[in-house]
Protein backbone atom coordinates (compact mmCIF):
# COMPACT_ATOMS: atom_id res chain seq x y z
CA UNK A 1 0.00 0.00 0.00
CA UNK A 2 1.40 3.33 -0.98
CA UNK A 3 1.99 6.30 1.25
CA UNK A 4 -0.77 8.84 1.86
CA UNK A 5 0.07 12.50 1.80
CA UNK A 6 -3.04 14.41 2.69
CA UNK A 7 -2.84 17.98 3.74
CA UNK A 8 -4.69 21.22 3.37
CA UNK A 9 -3.98 24.82 3.97
CA UNK A 10 -5.56 28.19 3.56
CA UNK A 11 -5.71 29.35 -0.04
CA UNK A 12 -2.98 31.78 -0.99
CA UNK A 13 -3.30 34.49 -3.55
CA UNK A 14 -1.24 34.10 -6.72
CA UNK A 15 0.56 36.83 -8.59
CA UNK A 16 -0.35 35.24 -11.28
CA UNK A 17 3.85 24.62 -23.68
CA UNK A 18 9.45 1.86 -49.89
CA UNK A 19 7.31 2.99 -51.64
CA UNK A 20 3.64 3.13 -51.26
CA UNK A 21 1.35 1.00 -53.18
CA UNK A 22 -1.84 2.88 -53.43
CA UNK A 23 -4.79 2.26 -55.67
CA UNK A 24 -8.26 3.71 -55.75
CA UNK A 25 -9.27 0.67 -53.74
CA UNK A 26 -7.36 2.12 -50.77
CA UNK A 27 -9.47 5.25 -50.96
CA UNK A 28 -12.65 3.16 -50.82
CA UNK A 29 -11.38 1.12 -47.86
CA UNK A 30 -10.28 4.20 -45.92
CA UNK A 31 -13.62 5.88 -46.58
CA UNK A 32 -15.35 2.86 -45.08
CA UNK A 33 -13.04 2.85 -42.07
CA UNK A 34 -13.43 6.55 -41.37
CA UNK A 35 -17.22 6.36 -41.57
CA UNK A 36 -17.05 4.01 -38.57
CA UNK A 37 -18.78 5.47 -35.52
CA UNK A 38 -16.13 5.89 -32.83
CA UNK A 39 -18.73 6.09 -30.10
CA UNK A 40 -19.48 2.38 -30.43
CA UNK A 41 -15.91 1.20 -30.99
CA UNK A 42 -15.28 -1.36 -28.22
CA UNK A 43 -11.52 -0.81 -28.42
CA UNK A 44 -11.93 2.63 -26.88
CA UNK A 45 -14.87 2.00 -24.57
CA UNK A 46 -12.64 1.16 -21.57
CA UNK A 47 -15.59 -0.56 -19.85
CA UNK A 48 -16.93 2.71 -18.47
CA UNK A 49 -20.54 2.65 -19.61
CA UNK A 50 -21.99 1.49 -16.29
CA UNK A 51 -21.51 4.80 -14.57
CA UNK A 52 -20.68 7.17 -17.44
CA UNK A 53 -24.40 7.50 -18.26
CA UNK A 54 -24.87 9.49 -15.06
CA UNK A 55 -22.28 12.12 -16.02
CA UNK A 56 -23.74 15.61 -16.24
CA UNK A 57 -21.51 17.91 -18.29
CA UNK A 58 -23.43 21.03 -17.22
CA UNK A 59 -21.51 22.71 -14.41
CA UNK A 60 -23.24 22.80 -11.03
CA UNK A 61 -23.50 26.01 -9.06
CA UNK A 62 -20.10 26.49 -7.41
CA UNK A 63 -21.79 28.49 -4.63
CA UNK A 64 -22.86 25.10 -3.26
CA UNK A 65 -19.29 23.78 -3.37
CA UNK A 66 -16.89 23.80 -0.45
CA UNK A 67 -13.47 25.40 -0.23
CA UNK A 68 -10.64 22.91 0.20
CA UNK A 69 -6.90 22.94 0.55
CA UNK A 70 -4.70 21.11 -1.94
CA UNK A 71 -5.06 17.31 -2.08
CA UNK A 72 -2.19 14.83 -2.57
CA UNK A 73 -3.15 11.14 -2.59
CA UNK A 74 -0.64 8.31 -2.97
CA UNK A 75 -2.89 5.25 -3.18
CA UNK A 76 -4.23 5.10 0.38
CA UNK A 77 -7.89 5.54 -0.39
CA UNK A 78 -9.17 4.26 2.95
CA UNK A 79 -7.43 7.14 4.71
CA UNK A 80 -8.71 9.59 2.11
CA UNK A 81 -12.25 8.33 2.57
CA UNK A 82 -11.94 8.49 6.37
CA UNK A 83 -10.81 12.11 6.05
CA UNK A 84 -14.00 12.93 4.16
CA UNK A 85 -12.22 13.83 0.92
CA UNK A 86 -14.08 11.28 -1.19
CA UNK A 87 -17.03 8.91 -1.27
CA UNK A 88 -17.39 5.47 -2.88
CA UNK A 89 -15.46 2.21 -2.69
CA UNK A 90 -13.15 2.37 -5.73
CA UNK A 91 -14.97 -0.31 -7.71
CA UNK A 92 -16.23 -0.20 -11.26
CA UNK A 93 -19.84 0.30 -10.17
CA UNK A 94 -19.04 2.47 -7.12
CA UNK A 95 -15.90 4.55 -7.87
CA UNK A 96 -14.19 6.89 -5.47
CA UNK A 97 -15.59 10.37 -6.09
CA UNK A 98 -13.96 13.72 -5.38
CA UNK A 99 -16.39 16.47 -6.28
CA UNK A 100 -17.64 20.01 -5.69
CA UNK A 101 -14.43 21.48 -4.34
CA UNK A 102 -12.97 24.97 -4.82
CA UNK A 103 -9.17 24.92 -4.55
CA UNK A 104 -6.93 27.94 -4.98
CA UNK A 105 -3.38 26.61 -4.98
CA UNK A 106 0.10 28.05 -5.24
CA UNK A 107 2.52 26.65 -6.21
CA UNK A 108 1.55 22.93 -5.98
CA UNK A 109 -0.97 21.03 -8.12
CA UNK A 110 -4.47 21.41 -6.74
CA UNK A 111 -5.29 17.69 -6.90
CA UNK A 112 -2.35 15.28 -7.28
CA UNK A 113 -3.07 11.52 -7.37
CA UNK A 114 -0.33 8.92 -7.78
CA UNK A 115 0.00 5.15 -8.16
CA UNK A 116 -3.65 4.15 -8.23
CA UNK A 117 -5.67 1.69 -10.31
CA UNK A 118 -8.88 2.07 -8.33
CA UNK A 119 -11.88 3.42 -10.19
CA UNK A 120 -12.22 7.10 -9.38
CA UNK A 121 -13.95 10.23 -10.53
CA UNK A 122 -12.96 13.88 -10.10
CA UNK A 123 -15.97 16.00 -10.93
CA UNK A 124 -17.19 19.58 -10.78
CA UNK A 125 -14.15 21.00 -9.01
CA UNK A 126 -12.74 24.49 -9.58
CA UNK A 127 -8.95 24.67 -9.27
CA UNK A 128 -6.70 27.64 -10.04
CA UNK A 129 -3.19 29.09 -9.87
CA UNK A 130 -0.90 26.05 -9.84
CA UNK A 131 2.57 27.32 -10.75
CA UNK A 132 5.21 25.86 -13.10
CA UNK A 133 5.53 22.91 -13.61
CA UNK A 134 2.34 21.89 -11.84
CA UNK A 135 -1.29 21.58 -12.89
CA UNK A 136 -4.81 22.09 -11.65
CA UNK A 137 -5.29 18.30 -11.75
CA UNK A 138 -2.24 16.01 -12.04
CA UNK A 139 -2.30 12.20 -12.27
CA UNK A 140 0.85 10.05 -12.20
CA UNK A 141 0.63 6.30 -12.85
CA UNK A 142 -3.15 6.32 -12.47
CA UNK A 143 -5.59 4.10 -14.34
CA UNK A 144 -9.39 3.91 -14.55
CA UNK A 145 -10.20 7.53 -13.71
CA UNK A 146 -12.81 9.95 -14.99
CA UNK A 147 -11.92 13.67 -14.91
CA UNK A 148 -15.22 15.33 -15.67
CA UNK A 149 -16.63 18.83 -15.82
CA UNK A 150 -13.88 20.56 -13.83
CA UNK A 151 -12.74 24.17 -14.19
CA UNK A 152 -8.93 24.12 -14.39
CA UNK A 153 -8.37 27.56 -15.87
CA UNK A 154 -5.52 29.85 -14.80
CA UNK A 155 -2.98 27.12 -13.99
CA UNK A 156 0.41 26.43 -15.54
CA UNK A 157 -1.02 23.22 -17.00
CA UNK A 158 -4.73 22.72 -16.74
CA UNK A 159 -4.78 18.88 -16.61
CA UNK A 160 -1.57 16.81 -16.67
CA UNK A 161 -1.35 13.00 -16.96
CA UNK A 162 1.87 10.94 -16.89
CA UNK A 163 2.05 7.15 -17.31
CA UNK A 164 -1.72 6.85 -17.14
CA UNK A 165 -3.94 4.37 -19.02
CA UNK A 166 -7.66 3.83 -19.52
CA UNK A 167 -8.78 7.27 -18.34
CA UNK A 168 -11.45 9.68 -19.58
CA UNK A 169 -10.97 13.46 -19.58
CA UNK A 170 -14.29 14.99 -20.59
CA UNK A 171 -16.14 18.30 -20.42
CA UNK A 172 -13.41 20.22 -18.60
CA UNK A 173 -12.23 23.81 -18.95
CA UNK A 174 -8.46 24.11 -19.27
CA UNK A 175 -8.05 27.55 -20.82
CA UNK A 176 -5.75 30.54 -20.32
CA UNK A 177 -3.38 28.26 -18.50
CA UNK A 178 -0.96 30.90 -17.26
CA UNK A 179 -2.77 34.11 -18.00
CA UNK A 180 0.33 36.01 -19.07
CA UNK A 181 0.64 34.63 -22.62
CA UNK A 182 3.50 33.05 -24.56
CA UNK A 183 4.52 30.68 -21.78
CA UNK A 184 5.18 26.95 -21.94
CA UNK A 185 1.76 26.30 -20.43
CA UNK A 186 -0.52 23.66 -21.99
CA UNK A 187 -4.22 23.16 -21.39
CA UNK A 188 -4.27 19.32 -21.39
CA UNK A 189 -0.97 17.42 -21.43
CA UNK A 190 -0.53 13.64 -21.67
CA UNK A 191 2.90 11.97 -21.52
CA UNK A 192 3.40 8.20 -21.96
CA UNK A 193 -0.33 7.60 -21.70
CA UNK A 194 -2.32 4.95 -23.60
CA UNK A 195 -5.94 4.01 -24.26
CA UNK A 196 -7.39 7.28 -22.97
CA UNK A 197 -10.30 9.38 -24.19
CA UNK A 198 -10.03 13.18 -24.27
CA UNK A 199 -13.37 14.57 -25.40
CA UNK A 200 -15.51 17.68 -25.20
CA UNK A 201 -12.95 19.82 -23.37
CA UNK A 202 -12.18 23.52 -23.87
CA UNK A 203 -8.52 24.58 -23.99
CA UNK A 204 -8.51 28.13 -25.34
CA UNK A 205 -5.96 30.95 -25.00
CA UNK A 206 -3.17 28.67 -23.75
CA UNK A 207 0.29 30.16 -23.91
CA UNK A 208 1.97 27.34 -25.82
CA UNK A 209 -0.64 24.72 -26.66
CA UNK A 210 -4.17 23.54 -26.19
CA UNK A 211 -3.82 19.72 -26.13
CA UNK A 212 -0.48 17.88 -26.37
CA UNK A 213 0.14 14.12 -26.48
CA UNK A 214 3.76 12.97 -26.18
CA UNK A 215 4.69 9.28 -26.62
CA UNK A 216 1.05 8.28 -26.39
CA UNK A 217 -0.67 5.43 -28.27
CA UNK A 218 -4.24 4.29 -28.91
CA UNK A 219 -5.97 7.41 -27.60
CA UNK A 220 -9.07 9.20 -28.90
CA UNK A 221 -9.02 13.02 -29.02
CA UNK A 222 -12.48 14.11 -30.11
CA UNK A 223 -14.87 17.03 -29.95
CA UNK A 224 -12.51 19.41 -28.15
CA UNK A 225 -12.16 23.15 -28.71
CA UNK A 226 -8.67 24.67 -28.68
CA UNK A 227 -8.90 28.16 -30.15
CA UNK A 228 -6.75 31.29 -29.84
CA UNK A 229 -3.70 29.54 -28.42
CA UNK A 230 -1.47 32.54 -28.32
CA UNK A 231 1.80 31.40 -29.87
CA UNK A 232 1.97 27.62 -30.06
CA UNK A 233 -0.43 24.99 -31.38
CA UNK A 234 -3.97 23.87 -30.77
CA UNK A 235 -3.40 20.08 -30.86
CA UNK A 236 -0.01 18.36 -31.11
CA UNK A 237 0.98 14.68 -31.37
CA UNK A 238 4.67 13.93 -30.88
CA UNK A 239 6.09 10.39 -31.05
CA UNK A 240 2.58 8.96 -31.02
CA UNK A 241 0.98 5.98 -32.78
CA UNK A 242 -2.52 4.73 -33.54
CA UNK A 243 -4.43 7.73 -32.19
CA UNK A 244 -7.66 9.17 -33.56
CA UNK A 245 -8.03 12.97 -33.65
CA UNK A 246 -11.57 13.71 -34.80
CA UNK A 247 -14.17 16.44 -34.72
CA UNK A 248 -12.05 19.03 -32.90
CA UNK A 249 -12.03 22.78 -33.50
CA UNK A 250 -8.58 24.41 -33.67
CA UNK A 251 -8.90 27.98 -34.94
CA UNK A 252 -7.00 31.27 -34.72
CA UNK A 253 -3.71 30.03 -33.29
CA UNK A 254 -1.26 32.94 -33.27
CA UNK A 255 -0.47 35.37 -36.04
CA UNK A 256 2.79 36.20 -37.82
CA UNK A 257 5.53 37.23 -37.12
CA UNK A 258 5.51 34.98 -34.05
CA UNK A 259 6.07 31.82 -36.15
CA UNK A 260 9.59 31.02 -34.99
CA UNK A 261 9.13 27.56 -33.44
CA UNK A 262 8.64 24.15 -35.01
CA UNK A 263 4.87 24.19 -34.74
CA UNK A 264 4.25 27.77 -33.70
CA UNK A 265 0.90 29.02 -34.99
CA UNK A 266 -0.22 25.62 -36.34
CA UNK A 267 -3.69 24.25 -35.73
CA UNK A 268 -2.82 20.53 -35.60
CA UNK A 269 0.82 19.39 -35.55
CA UNK A 270 2.06 15.82 -36.10
CA UNK A 271 5.74 15.12 -35.41
CA UNK A 272 7.54 11.77 -35.42
CA UNK A 273 4.19 9.97 -35.36
CA UNK A 274 2.73 7.05 -37.32
CA UNK A 275 -0.59 5.38 -38.11
CA UNK A 276 -2.77 8.15 -36.72
CA UNK A 277 -6.12 9.22 -38.16
CA UNK A 278 -6.83 12.96 -38.32
CA UNK A 279 -10.41 13.38 -39.51
CA UNK A 280 -13.33 15.77 -39.44
CA UNK A 281 -11.54 18.62 -37.67
CA UNK A 282 -12.09 22.35 -38.30
CA UNK A 283 -8.76 24.19 -38.50
CA UNK A 284 -9.26 27.75 -39.75
CA UNK A 285 -7.52 31.11 -39.48
CA UNK A 286 -4.24 29.93 -37.96
CA UNK A 287 -1.08 32.02 -38.27
CA UNK A 288 0.82 29.35 -40.20
CA UNK A 289 -0.52 25.85 -41.03
CA UNK A 290 -3.89 24.26 -40.54
CA UNK A 291 -2.31 20.77 -40.34
CA UNK A 292 1.46 20.30 -40.30
CA UNK A 293 3.48 17.05 -40.48
CA UNK A 294 7.17 16.49 -39.76
CA UNK A 295 8.94 13.10 -39.94
CA UNK A 296 5.60 11.28 -39.81
CA UNK A 297 4.54 8.27 -41.87
CA UNK A 298 1.43 6.20 -42.62
CA UNK A 299 -1.06 8.73 -41.28
CA UNK A 300 -4.51 9.44 -42.73
CA UNK A 301 -5.58 13.09 -43.04
CA UNK A 302 -9.20 13.12 -44.21
CA UNK A 303 -12.36 15.21 -44.32
CA UNK A 304 -10.91 18.15 -42.41
CA UNK A 305 -11.70 21.80 -43.13
CA UNK A 306 -8.54 23.91 -43.29
CA UNK A 307 -9.41 27.38 -44.55
CA UNK A 308 -7.79 30.82 -44.31
CA UNK A 309 -4.45 29.74 -42.89
CA UNK A 310 -1.08 30.38 -44.53
CA UNK A 311 -0.87 26.69 -45.46
CA UNK A 312 -3.90 24.44 -45.48
CA UNK A 313 -2.01 21.12 -45.13
CA UNK A 314 1.79 21.18 -45.01
CA UNK A 315 3.96 18.03 -45.21
CA UNK A 316 7.15 19.77 -44.20
CA UNK A 317 9.91 17.16 -44.37
CA UNK A 318 10.50 13.41 -44.28
CA UNK A 319 6.84 12.39 -44.45
CA UNK A 320 6.06 9.21 -46.39
CA UNK A 321 3.12 6.94 -47.15
CA UNK A 322 0.51 9.36 -45.82
CA UNK A 323 -2.98 9.62 -47.30
CA UNK A 324 -4.51 13.09 -47.65
CA UNK A 325 -8.02 12.86 -49.05
CA UNK A 326 -11.44 14.51 -49.14
CA UNK A 327 -10.32 17.62 -47.23
CA UNK A 328 -11.78 21.08 -47.85
CA UNK A 329 -8.89 23.52 -48.25
CA UNK A 330 -9.88 27.03 -49.32
CA UNK A 331 -8.56 30.57 -49.09
CA UNK A 332 -5.12 29.79 -47.66
CA UNK A 333 -2.76 32.64 -48.44
CA UNK A 334 0.38 30.63 -49.38
CA UNK A 335 -0.55 27.05 -50.35
CA UNK A 336 -3.53 24.80 -50.20
CA UNK A 337 -1.33 21.67 -49.94
CA UNK A 338 2.46 21.94 -49.76
CA UNK A 339 4.89 19.00 -49.82
CA UNK A 340 8.59 19.65 -49.43
CA UNK A 341 11.95 18.26 -48.27
CA UNK A 342 11.69 14.52 -48.92
CA UNK A 343 7.99 14.07 -48.38
CA UNK A 344 7.72 11.07 -50.69
CA UNK A 345 5.22 8.41 -51.77
CA UNK A 346 2.16 10.14 -50.35
CA UNK A 347 -1.33 9.81 -51.83
CA UNK A 348 -3.22 13.10 -52.31
CA UNK A 349 -6.76 12.49 -53.57
CA UNK A 350 -10.28 13.87 -53.69
CA UNK A 351 -9.54 17.18 -51.98
CA UNK A 352 -11.46 20.40 -52.64
CA UNK A 353 -9.11 23.34 -53.20
CA UNK A 354 -10.05 26.85 -54.22
CA UNK A 355 -8.86 30.40 -53.66
CA UNK A 356 -5.46 29.39 -52.31
CA UNK A 357 -2.25 31.22 -53.15
CA UNK A 358 -1.02 28.03 -54.81
CA UNK A 359 -3.26 25.00 -55.08
CA UNK A 360 -0.64 22.26 -54.65
CA UNK A 361 3.14 22.61 -54.66
CA UNK A 362 5.79 19.92 -54.40
CA UNK A 363 9.44 20.77 -53.73
CA UNK A 364 12.34 18.28 -53.39
CA UNK A 365 9.97 15.30 -53.26
CA UNK A 366 9.26 12.29 -55.46
CA UNK A 367 6.86 9.38 -55.91
CA UNK A 368 3.72 11.16 -54.73
CA UNK A 369 0.41 10.38 -56.42
CA UNK A 370 -2.28 13.03 -57.03
CA UNK A 371 -5.82 12.17 -58.09
CA UNK A 372 -9.13 13.99 -58.47
CA UNK A 373 -8.20 17.19 -56.63
CA UNK A 374 -10.23 19.41 -58.95
CA UNK A 375 -9.16 21.93 -61.54
CA UNK A 376 -6.31 23.59 -59.68
CA UNK A 377 -2.83 24.77 -60.60
CA UNK A 378 0.15 22.66 -59.58
CA UNK A 379 3.63 24.09 -59.02
CA UNK A 380 6.71 21.90 -58.93
CA UNK A 381 6.69 18.23 -59.88
CA UNK A 382 3.13 16.92 -59.36
CA UNK A 383 2.07 16.44 -62.98
CA UNK A 384 0.91 12.85 -62.60
CA UNK A 385 -2.74 13.76 -62.26
CA UNK A 386 -2.65 16.01 -65.33
CA UNK A 387 -0.99 13.26 -67.34
CA UNK A 388 -3.47 10.66 -66.14
CA UNK A 389 -6.48 12.83 -66.91
CA UNK A 390 -5.08 13.76 -70.31
CA UNK A 391 -4.41 10.10 -71.04
CA UNK A 392 -7.94 9.05 -70.05
CA UNK A 393 -9.49 11.82 -72.15
CA UNK A 394 -7.28 10.84 -75.10
CA UNK A 395 -8.30 7.18 -74.82
CA UNK A 396 -11.98 8.13 -74.68
CA UNK A 397 -11.68 10.32 -77.79
CA UNK A 398 -9.78 7.62 -79.71
CA UNK A 399 -12.34 4.99 -78.66
CA UNK A 400 -15.29 7.15 -79.73
CA UNK A 401 -13.70 7.94 -83.10
CA UNK A 402 -12.80 4.27 -83.66
CA UNK A 403 -16.31 3.08 -82.84
CA UNK A 404 -17.77 5.78 -85.06
CA UNK A 405 -15.62 4.66 -88.04
CA UNK A 406 -16.55 1.01 -87.50
CA UNK A 407 -20.20 1.90 -87.33
CA UNK A 408 -20.03 3.87 -90.57
CA UNK A 409 -18.26 0.97 -92.34
CA UNK A 410 -20.87 -1.48 -91.05
CA UNK A 411 -23.67 0.80 -92.20
CA UNK A 412 -22.20 1.03 -95.71
CA UNK A 413 -22.00 -2.77 -96.00
CA UNK A 414 -25.62 -3.14 -94.93
CA UNK A 415 -26.93 -0.52 -97.40
CA UNK A 416 -24.91 -1.58 -100.47
CA UNK A 417 -26.67 -4.25 -102.70
C-alpha positions in Angstrom: 0.0 0.0 0.0 1.4 3.3 -1.0 2.0 6.3 1.2 -0.8 8.8 1.9 0.1 12.5 1.8 -3.0 14.4 2.7 -2.8 18.0 3.7 -4.7 21.2 3.4 -4.0 24.8 4.0 -5.6 28.2 3.6 -5.7 29.3 0.0 -3.0 31.8 -1.0 -3.3 34.5 -3.5 -1.2 34.1 -6.7 0.6 36.8 -8.6 -0.4 35.2 -11.3 3.8 24.6 -23.7 9.5 1.9 -49.9 7.3 3.0 -51.6 3.6 3.1 -51.3 1.4 1.0 -53.2 -1.8 2.9 -53.4 -4.8 2.3 -55.7 -8.3 3.7 -55.7 -9.3 0.7 -53.7 -7.4 2.1 -50.8 -9.5 5.2 -51.0 -12.7 3.2 -50.8 -11.4 1.1 -47.9 -10.3 4.2 -45.9 -13.6 5.9 -46.6 -15.3 2.9 -45.1 -13.0 2.9 -42.1 -13.4 6.6 -41.4 -17.2 6.4 -41.6 -17.1 4.0 -38.6 -18.8 5.5 -35.5 -16.1 5.9 -32.8 -18.7 6.1 -30.1 -19.5 2.4 -30.4 -15.9 1.2 -31.0 -15.3 -1.4 -28.2 -11.5 -0.8 -28.4 -11.9 2.6 -26.9 -14.9 2.0 -24.6 -12.6 1.2 -21.6 -15.6 -0.6 -19.9 -16.9 2.7 -18.5 -20.5 2.7 -19.6 -22.0 1.5 -16.3 -21.5 4.8 -14.6 -20.7 7.2 -17.4 -24.4 7.5 -18.3 -24.9 9.5 -15.1 -22.3 12.1 -16.0 -23.7 15.6 -16.2 -21.5 17.9 -18.3 -23.4 21.0 -17.2 -21.5 22.7 -14.4 -23.2 22.8 -11.0 -23.5 26.0 -9.1 -20.1 26.5 -7.4 -21.8 28.5 -4.6 -22.9 25.1 -3.3 -19.3 23.8 -3.4 -16.9 23.8 -0.5 -13.5 25.4 -0.2 -10.6 22.9 0.2 -6.9 22.9 0.5 -4.7 21.1 -1.9 -5.1 17.3 -2.1 -2.2 14.8 -2.6 -3.1 11.1 -2.6 -0.6 8.3 -3.0 -2.9 5.2 -3.2 -4.2 5.1 0.4 -7.9 5.5 -0.4 -9.2 4.3 3.0 -7.4 7.1 4.7 -8.7 9.6 2.1 -12.3 8.3 2.6 -11.9 8.5 6.4 -10.8 12.1 6.0 -14.0 12.9 4.2 -12.2 13.8 0.9 -14.1 11.3 -1.2 -17.0 8.9 -1.3 -17.4 5.5 -2.9 -15.5 2.2 -2.7 -13.2 2.4 -5.7 -15.0 -0.3 -7.7 -16.2 -0.2 -11.3 -19.8 0.3 -10.2 -19.0 2.5 -7.1 -15.9 4.5 -7.9 -14.2 6.9 -5.5 -15.6 10.4 -6.1 -14.0 13.7 -5.4 -16.4 16.5 -6.3 -17.6 20.0 -5.7 -14.4 21.5 -4.3 -13.0 25.0 -4.8 -9.2 24.9 -4.5 -6.9 27.9 -5.0 -3.4 26.6 -5.0 0.1 28.1 -5.2 2.5 26.6 -6.2 1.5 22.9 -6.0 -1.0 21.0 -8.1 -4.5 21.4 -6.7 -5.3 17.7 -6.9 -2.3 15.3 -7.3 -3.1 11.5 -7.4 -0.3 8.9 -7.8 0.0 5.1 -8.2 -3.6 4.2 -8.2 -5.7 1.7 -10.3 -8.9 2.1 -8.3 -11.9 3.4 -10.2 -12.2 7.1 -9.4 -13.9 10.2 -10.5 -13.0 13.9 -10.1 -16.0 16.0 -10.9 -17.2 19.6 -10.8 -14.2 21.0 -9.0 -12.7 24.5 -9.6 -9.0 24.7 -9.3 -6.7 27.6 -10.0 -3.2 29.1 -9.9 -0.9 26.1 -9.8 2.6 27.3 -10.7 5.2 25.9 -13.1 5.5 22.9 -13.6 2.3 21.9 -11.8 -1.3 21.6 -12.9 -4.8 22.1 -11.7 -5.3 18.3 -11.8 -2.2 16.0 -12.0 -2.3 12.2 -12.3 0.9 10.0 -12.2 0.6 6.3 -12.8 -3.1 6.3 -12.5 -5.6 4.1 -14.3 -9.4 3.9 -14.5 -10.2 7.5 -13.7 -12.8 10.0 -15.0 -11.9 13.7 -14.9 -15.2 15.3 -15.7 -16.6 18.8 -15.8 -13.9 20.6 -13.8 -12.7 24.2 -14.2 -8.9 24.1 -14.4 -8.4 27.6 -15.9 -5.5 29.8 -14.8 -3.0 27.1 -14.0 0.4 26.4 -15.5 -1.0 23.2 -17.0 -4.7 22.7 -16.7 -4.8 18.9 -16.6 -1.6 16.8 -16.7 -1.3 13.0 -17.0 1.9 10.9 -16.9 2.0 7.2 -17.3 -1.7 6.8 -17.1 -3.9 4.4 -19.0 -7.7 3.8 -19.5 -8.8 7.3 -18.3 -11.4 9.7 -19.6 -11.0 13.5 -19.6 -14.3 15.0 -20.6 -16.1 18.3 -20.4 -13.4 20.2 -18.6 -12.2 23.8 -19.0 -8.5 24.1 -19.3 -8.0 27.5 -20.8 -5.7 30.5 -20.3 -3.4 28.3 -18.5 -1.0 30.9 -17.3 -2.8 34.1 -18.0 0.3 36.0 -19.1 0.6 34.6 -22.6 3.5 33.0 -24.6 4.5 30.7 -21.8 5.2 26.9 -21.9 1.8 26.3 -20.4 -0.5 23.7 -22.0 -4.2 23.2 -21.4 -4.3 19.3 -21.4 -1.0 17.4 -21.4 -0.5 13.6 -21.7 2.9 12.0 -21.5 3.4 8.2 -22.0 -0.3 7.6 -21.7 -2.3 5.0 -23.6 -5.9 4.0 -24.3 -7.4 7.3 -23.0 -10.3 9.4 -24.2 -10.0 13.2 -24.3 -13.4 14.6 -25.4 -15.5 17.7 -25.2 -12.9 19.8 -23.4 -12.2 23.5 -23.9 -8.5 24.6 -24.0 -8.5 28.1 -25.3 -6.0 30.9 -25.0 -3.2 28.7 -23.7 0.3 30.2 -23.9 2.0 27.3 -25.8 -0.6 24.7 -26.7 -4.2 23.5 -26.2 -3.8 19.7 -26.1 -0.5 17.9 -26.4 0.1 14.1 -26.5 3.8 13.0 -26.2 4.7 9.3 -26.6 1.0 8.3 -26.4 -0.7 5.4 -28.3 -4.2 4.3 -28.9 -6.0 7.4 -27.6 -9.1 9.2 -28.9 -9.0 13.0 -29.0 -12.5 14.1 -30.1 -14.9 17.0 -30.0 -12.5 19.4 -28.1 -12.2 23.1 -28.7 -8.7 24.7 -28.7 -8.9 28.2 -30.2 -6.7 31.3 -29.8 -3.7 29.5 -28.4 -1.5 32.5 -28.3 1.8 31.4 -29.9 2.0 27.6 -30.1 -0.4 25.0 -31.4 -4.0 23.9 -30.8 -3.4 20.1 -30.9 0.0 18.4 -31.1 1.0 14.7 -31.4 4.7 13.9 -30.9 6.1 10.4 -31.1 2.6 9.0 -31.0 1.0 6.0 -32.8 -2.5 4.7 -33.5 -4.4 7.7 -32.2 -7.7 9.2 -33.6 -8.0 13.0 -33.6 -11.6 13.7 -34.8 -14.2 16.4 -34.7 -12.1 19.0 -32.9 -12.0 22.8 -33.5 -8.6 24.4 -33.7 -8.9 28.0 -34.9 -7.0 31.3 -34.7 -3.7 30.0 -33.3 -1.3 32.9 -33.3 -0.5 35.4 -36.0 2.8 36.2 -37.8 5.5 37.2 -37.1 5.5 35.0 -34.1 6.1 31.8 -36.1 9.6 31.0 -35.0 9.1 27.6 -33.4 8.6 24.2 -35.0 4.9 24.2 -34.7 4.2 27.8 -33.7 0.9 29.0 -35.0 -0.2 25.6 -36.3 -3.7 24.3 -35.7 -2.8 20.5 -35.6 0.8 19.4 -35.5 2.1 15.8 -36.1 5.7 15.1 -35.4 7.5 11.8 -35.4 4.2 10.0 -35.4 2.7 7.0 -37.3 -0.6 5.4 -38.1 -2.8 8.2 -36.7 -6.1 9.2 -38.2 -6.8 13.0 -38.3 -10.4 13.4 -39.5 -13.3 15.8 -39.4 -11.5 18.6 -37.7 -12.1 22.4 -38.3 -8.8 24.2 -38.5 -9.3 27.8 -39.7 -7.5 31.1 -39.5 -4.2 29.9 -38.0 -1.1 32.0 -38.3 0.8 29.4 -40.2 -0.5 25.8 -41.0 -3.9 24.3 -40.5 -2.3 20.8 -40.3 1.5 20.3 -40.3 3.5 17.1 -40.5 7.2 16.5 -39.8 8.9 13.1 -39.9 5.6 11.3 -39.8 4.5 8.3 -41.9 1.4 6.2 -42.6 -1.1 8.7 -41.3 -4.5 9.4 -42.7 -5.6 13.1 -43.0 -9.2 13.1 -44.2 -12.4 15.2 -44.3 -10.9 18.2 -42.4 -11.7 21.8 -43.1 -8.5 23.9 -43.3 -9.4 27.4 -44.6 -7.8 30.8 -44.3 -4.5 29.7 -42.9 -1.1 30.4 -44.5 -0.9 26.7 -45.5 -3.9 24.4 -45.5 -2.0 21.1 -45.1 1.8 21.2 -45.0 4.0 18.0 -45.2 7.2 19.8 -44.2 9.9 17.2 -44.4 10.5 13.4 -44.3 6.8 12.4 -44.5 6.1 9.2 -46.4 3.1 6.9 -47.2 0.5 9.4 -45.8 -3.0 9.6 -47.3 -4.5 13.1 -47.7 -8.0 12.9 -49.1 -11.4 14.5 -49.1 -10.3 17.6 -47.2 -11.8 21.1 -47.8 -8.9 23.5 -48.3 -9.9 27.0 -49.3 -8.6 30.6 -49.1 -5.1 29.8 -47.7 -2.8 32.6 -48.4 0.4 30.6 -49.4 -0.5 27.1 -50.3 -3.5 24.8 -50.2 -1.3 21.7 -49.9 2.5 21.9 -49.8 4.9 19.0 -49.8 8.6 19.7 -49.4 12.0 18.3 -48.3 11.7 14.5 -48.9 8.0 14.1 -48.4 7.7 11.1 -50.7 5.2 8.4 -51.8 2.2 10.1 -50.4 -1.3 9.8 -51.8 -3.2 13.1 -52.3 -6.8 12.5 -53.6 -10.3 13.9 -53.7 -9.5 17.2 -52.0 -11.5 20.4 -52.6 -9.1 23.3 -53.2 -10.1 26.9 -54.2 -8.9 30.4 -53.7 -5.5 29.4 -52.3 -2.3 31.2 -53.2 -1.0 28.0 -54.8 -3.3 25.0 -55.1 -0.6 22.3 -54.6 3.1 22.6 -54.7 5.8 19.9 -54.4 9.4 20.8 -53.7 12.3 18.3 -53.4 10.0 15.3 -53.3 9.3 12.3 -55.5 6.9 9.4 -55.9 3.7 11.2 -54.7 0.4 10.4 -56.4 -2.3 13.0 -57.0 -5.8 12.2 -58.1 -9.1 14.0 -58.5 -8.2 17.2 -56.6 -10.2 19.4 -58.9 -9.2 21.9 -61.5 -6.3 23.6 -59.7 -2.8 24.8 -60.6 0.2 22.7 -59.6 3.6 24.1 -59.0 6.7 21.9 -58.9 6.7 18.2 -59.9 3.1 16.9 -59.4 2.1 16.4 -63.0 0.9 12.9 -62.6 -2.7 13.8 -62.3 -2.7 16.0 -65.3 -1.0 13.3 -67.3 -3.5 10.7 -66.1 -6.5 12.8 -66.9 -5.1 13.8 -70.3 -4.4 10.1 -71.0 -7.9 9.1 -70.1 -9.5 11.8 -72.2 -7.3 10.8 -75.1 -8.3 7.2 -74.8 -12.0 8.1 -74.7 -11.7 10.3 -77.8 -9.8 7.6 -79.7 -12.3 5.0 -78.7 -15.3 7.2 -79.7 -13.7 7.9 -83.1 -12.8 4.3 -83.7 -16.3 3.1 -82.8 -17.8 5.8 -85.1 -15.6 4.7 -88.0 -16.5 1.0 -87.5 -20.2 1.9 -87.3 -20.0 3.9 -90.6 -18.3 1.0 -92.3 -20.9 -1.5 -91.1 -23.7 0.8 -92.2 -22.2 1.0 -95.7 -22.0 -2.8 -96.0 -25.6 -3.1 -94.9 -26.9 -0.5 -97.4 -24.9 -1.6 -100.5 -26.7 -4.2 -102.7 
